[in-house]
Amino acid sequence: MSKAKKLQPPLSEADIRSVRAGDEVFITGVIYTARDMAHKRLCQAIDAGEKLPFPLQGAIIYFVGPSPARPGRIIGAAGPTTSERMDDFTPKLISHGLRAMIGKGYRADKVRGALKRHGAVHLSTVGGAGALLSKYIISAEVIAYEDLKTEAIRKLHVVDFPAIVAYDAHGNTIYK
């Protein structure tokens, strides 16, 4: 693994093409949460020509539905969910400017093709470490689809949020 790289969204295609499968990255800035129902709604909004609740261009989406925050905490446990649940929606979001996703596990061929075609990456972080990962989140605000409760879209400010490049924009992966 190479020396850790810093990523600060919004990300450019050059930012993404500079990282390779296996690189450790630390993210500082704004990322957004979205799971499968939020992904479905984002794609429906794109299809309807509606304004999205956040700019996709250069964005990072974290596949997480955080648990409720304990008193005095910003957010509850915030560990990644299984990425393949978003596979049907991800290529459309990537084609509209999404540059990175954070989750766990494998991605479908159609997602890997979209990553390569549009210059995007899939990042992985450790499942089961939600309490630890929440410590890198310094603010959280629901910005859309509040009716989805824990799966609502949140705007998170993160500092040195750790991840590994699982699938890069060059067609490489850490998974064999």
C-alpha positions as CSV (number, residue, x, y, z in Angstrom):
1,M,0.0,0.0,0.0
2,S,1.3,3.4,-0.9
3,K,1.5,6.5,1.4
4,A,-2.0,7.8,2.4
5,K,-3.4,10.4,0.1
6,K,-5.6,13.3,1.1
7,L,-8.9,13.8,-0.7
8,Q,-11.0,17.0,-0.3
9,P,-14.4,17.1,-2.1
10,P,-15.6,18.3,-4.5
11,L,-13.3,15.9,-6.4
12,S,-12.0,16.5,-9.9
13,E,-11.3,13.7,-12.4
14,A,-7.6,14.4,-11.9
15,D,-8.0,13.8,-8.1
16,I,-9.6,10.4,-8.8
17,R,-7.3,9.3,-11.6
18,S,-4.3,9.9,-9.2
19,V,-5.4,7.2,-6.8
20,R,-5.0,3.5,-7.3
21,A,-6.6,0.4,-5.9
22,G,-5.1,-0.3,-2.5
23,D,-4.3,3.3,-1.8
24,E,-5.2,4.5,1.7
25,V,-7.0,7.9,1.6
26,F,-8.1,10.4,4.2
27,I,-11.1,12.5,3.3
28,T,-11.7,16.0,4.8
29,G,-14.7,18.1,3.8
30,V,-18.3,17.5,2.9
31,I,-19.7,14.1,2.0
32,Y,-23.3,12.9,1.7
33,T,-25.1,9.9,3.1
34,A,-27.4,7.8,0.9
35,R,-28.6,4.2,0.9
36,D,-30.7,2.4,-1.6
37,M,-34.1,4.2,-1.2
38,A,-32.3,7.6,-1.3
39,H,-30.4,6.4,-4.4
40,K,-33.7,5.4,-6.1
41,R,-35.2,8.9,-5.3
42,L,-32.1,10.7,-6.6
43,C,-32.3,8.7,-9.9
44,Q,-36.0,9.5,-10.2
45,A,-35.3,13.2,-9.7
46,I,-32.7,13.0,-12.4
47,D,-35.1,11.3,-14.8
48,A,-37.8,13.9,-14.0
49,G,-35.3,16.8,-14.6
50,E,-35.7,17.9,-10.9
51,K,-33.1,19.7,-8.9
52,L,-31.1,17.3,-6.6
53,P,-30.8,18.0,-2.9
54,F,-27.0,18.4,-3.3
55,P,-24.6,18.8,-6.2
56,L,-23.4,15.5,-7.6
57,Q,-20.5,17.1,-9.5
58,G,-17.4,16.0,-7.6
59,A,-19.4,14.6,-4.7
60,I,-18.7,11.6,-2.4
61,I,-21.7,9.5,-1.2
62,Y,-21.3,7.3,1.9
63,F,-23.5,4.3,2.0
64,V,-24.6,4.6,5.6
65,G,-27.7,4.8,7.7
66,P,-26.3,6.1,11.0
67,S,-27.8,5.1,14.3
68,P,-29.3,7.8,16.5
69,A,-26.8,10.0,18.3
70,R,-26.4,9.5,22.0
71,P,-26.7,12.7,24.1
72,G,-23.8,15.0,23.5
73,R,-22.8,13.2,20.3
74,I,-23.1,14.6,16.7
75,I,-24.1,11.2,15.2
76,G,-24.5,7.6,16.2
77,A,-22.5,4.7,14.9
78,A,-21.8,5.3,11.2
79,G,-20.5,2.1,9.6
80,P,-20.8,1.3,5.9
81,T,-23.6,-0.8,4.4
82,T,-23.2,-3.4,1.6
83,S,-22.5,-1.5,-1.6
84,E,-24.1,-3.9,-4.0
85,R,-27.5,-2.7,-2.8
86,M,-26.8,0.6,-4.8
87,D,-25.5,-1.1,-8.0
88,D,-28.7,-0.5,-10.0
89,F,-28.5,3.3,-9.4
90,T,-24.8,4.0,-9.2
91,P,-24.0,4.2,-12.9
92,K,-26.6,6.9,-13.5
93,L,-25.2,9.0,-10.5
94,I,-21.7,8.6,-11.8
95,S,-22.7,9.7,-15.2
96,H,-24.1,12.9,-13.6
97,G,-20.8,13.7,-11.8
98,L,-20.6,11.6,-8.7
99,R,-16.8,10.9,-8.2
100,A,-16.6,8.6,-5.2
101,M,-18.7,6.3,-3.1
102,I,-17.8,4.7,0.3
103,G,-19.2,1.3,1.3
104,K,-18.2,-2.2,1.8
105,G,-18.0,-5.2,-0.5
106,Y,-18.0,-5.9,-4.2
107,R,-19.5,-3.8,-7.0
108,A,-21.2,-5.1,-10.2
109,D,-19.6,-5.1,-13.6
110,K,-21.8,-2.2,-14.7
111,V,-20.6,-0.1,-11.8
112,R,-16.9,-0.9,-12.4
113,G,-17.4,0.1,-16.1
114,A,-19.0,3.4,-15.1
115,L,-16.1,4.1,-12.7
116,K,-13.6,3.6,-15.5
117,R,-15.6,5.4,-18.2
118,H,-16.4,8.5,-16.1
119,G,-13.3,8.7,-13.8
120,A,-14.8,7.7,-10.4
121,V,-13.7,5.4,-7.6
122,H,-15.3,3.1,-5.0
123,L,-13.8,3.4,-1.6
124,S,-14.1,0.8,1.2
125,T,-14.1,1.2,4.9
126,V,-14.3,-1.3,7.7
127,G,-17.7,-2.7,8.4
128,G,-18.5,-3.2,12.1
129,A,-16.4,-0.1,13.1
130,G,-19.3,2.4,13.0
131,A,-18.6,3.8,16.5
132,L,-15.0,4.4,15.5
133,L,-15.9,5.9,12.1
134,S,-18.4,8.3,13.7
135,K,-15.4,10.0,15.5
136,Y,-14.3,11.4,12.1
137,I,-17.6,13.2,11.6
138,I,-17.7,16.7,13.0
139,S,-21.2,17.7,11.9
140,A,-24.3,16.0,10.5
141,E,-27.4,17.6,9.1
142,V,-30.4,15.9,7.3
143,I,-30.9,17.7,4.0
144,A,-33.4,15.5,2.1
145,Y,-35.9,12.7,2.3
146,E,-36.4,13.0,6.1
147,D,-39.3,10.5,5.8
148,L,-36.6,7.8,5.3
149,K,-35.5,8.4,8.9
150,T,-32.0,6.9,9.4
151,E,-31.7,6.5,5.6
152,A,-32.4,10.2,4.9
153,I,-29.7,12.1,3.0
154,R,-27.3,13.8,5.4
155,K,-24.6,16.3,4.8
156,L,-21.6,15.3,6.8
157,H,-18.4,17.3,7.5
158,V,-15.6,14.8,8.0
159,V,-11.9,15.2,9.0
160,D,-9.4,12.6,7.9
161,F,-12.1,10.0,7.4
162,P,-10.2,6.8,6.5
163,A,-10.9,4.6,3.5
164,I,-9.1,2.3,1.0
165,V,-9.5,2.6,-2.8
166,A,-11.3,-0.7,-3.5
167,Y,-12.0,0.0,-7.2
168,D,-10.1,2.7,-9.1
169,A,-10.8,4.6,-12.3
170,H,-8.3,2.5,-14.2
171,G,-10.2,-0.8,-13.8
172,N,-8.1,-2.2,-10.9
173,T,-9.5,-3.6,-7.7
174,I,-8.3,-4.9,-4.3
175,Y,-10.6,-7.8,-4.7
176,K,-9.4,-10.9,-6.5
